[in-house]
Amino acid sequence: MLERRGSYAFDYDLHGGSAPVRMQWLFHGRSELPVAVQVWELPPGGTEGMHAHAREDRPLEELYVIMDGTARMHLDGASHDLAAGDALLAPVGSDHDLANTGTGPLRVLVVWGEPGTADYSSFGSWRSANAARNPADGAPTAL
């Protein structure tokens, strides 16, 4: 399956943010992955709106990857300046807000879903990622 940039995109107001987000929900209704994968575009000065996904309600974890532009992410009282290639994880229950700090559009890949577990330890890329995060060990650790 192929989905081109901008196909099926729509404007959406998120969490009381300052401007609608241009959103594309990739492979909506077609992917069987247990997560939503979206591309968001925020205009200059645009914000997502401070919010949290409560543990009691429907717990969600969100991963933000900046693809183009600059941003400031507030996460549980801390402020993080982000640029293309940077990623930030908003764990379940964390207060967070994304803001476009640049003069052009901010493009972000957002992956979100309910937390769960998966065992990827049989994949070589998992072992390499584990070694990169734990160089002193030299050996992968169990999930």
N, C-alpha and C positions, 0 to 999 in steps of 0.2 A: 504494500500500500504506500502511496505517496500523498503527502499533504504539503502544498506549497505555502510559503510565507504569506500571511495575510488572508489565505482562504478561510472562509467561515468566521472571520474576525467580527467582533461586536464591541460596543461601548458598554461599560458596566461600572456602577458606583459601588466602591468597596468600603465598608466599615466607616462611613462618614468622612472619607477622604475629600481633598479639596477640588478634585476634578475627576471626571470619569476616566477609567483605565480602558485603553484599547486592548482587548483580550482575545486570544485564540486558544481554545481548549483543544489540544492536539489529539486527534483520533477519538473525539468524543463519541461514545456509543460503539466504538469499534475495538478499542484496546481492552484486553482482559487483565492488564496489570492492576494491582490493588492500590494504585495511586492516580491522582489527577496530574497531568503534565500540561502546563499552560505557558504561553508567552504573553507577557504583559508589556505594554508601552505606556509610560506616564509622560505627560507633557512637562516642560520646564516648570518647576515649582509645584508640580502635582504630588499629592501624598496618598498613601493607601488608607490612612486613618489608624490611630492607636486601637489595638484590640488584643484579645487573647482567646484561645480556644480551650475553654475550661475542661478540666479533667472529668467533672461530673456530667457535663452535657454530652457532646460528641468530641472526644479528644482527637485533636489533629496536630500533626507535626508538619512544619513547612520548611522547605529548603529553597533558598533564593540564590540564583547564580546571575551575576551581572554580565550581560552580553555586550552592551554598548552604553556608554554614558557614565555619569558619576551619580552616587547616591549617598544618603545618610540613613542608616538604620538605627533606630532606637530599640534596644532589647533589654528588658528588665532594668531600666535606669541607666544603662551604658549607651554611649553613642559611638557608632562605627562608621567611618568614611570608607566607601567602597568604590572600586573602579572595575572596568572590564576584566573578567576572569576571577574576580573575588566571589566567594560564596559565604553565606551565613545560614545557620540552622536555628530556627525558632522552635524550641522544644514545646511539648504539650504544656499549656498553662502559662507560658511566658507572655508578658506584655510586649508588643512589638508594633512598629510602624516604619514604613519605607517612604522616603522622600527623594524626589529628583532634585539634585543640587546643581545640575548642569544647565547649559544654555540650549541644549538640544534634547530630543527625546531620550528617555531612559528605557532600554529594552532589557527585560529580566525573564529568565527561565525560572518558573516556580513549579516545584513538585510538592504535592501535599497529599496526606492521607493519614489513616489511623495507624498508630505504631503497631508493630508486630515483629516477628523474628523470622529470619531466613538463614539457612546455612549455606554460605558460599565458599566454605573452606576447601572444597575440592577443586576450585578454579585457580589456575596459576596466577591470574591477575589479583585475586584476593590475597594470596601468599606474598606477592610482590608489594601490594599496598600495605600489608601488615608489617613487612620488613622495613618499608620506608618510614613507618610511624614508630617502629620499635627497633632501631638499628643496633642497640646494645645487645638485644636478645639474639639477633641473627636467625631466629627461628619463629615461625608463626605461632600465635597463641590461639586457643580455642575461643569461639564466640561466647 
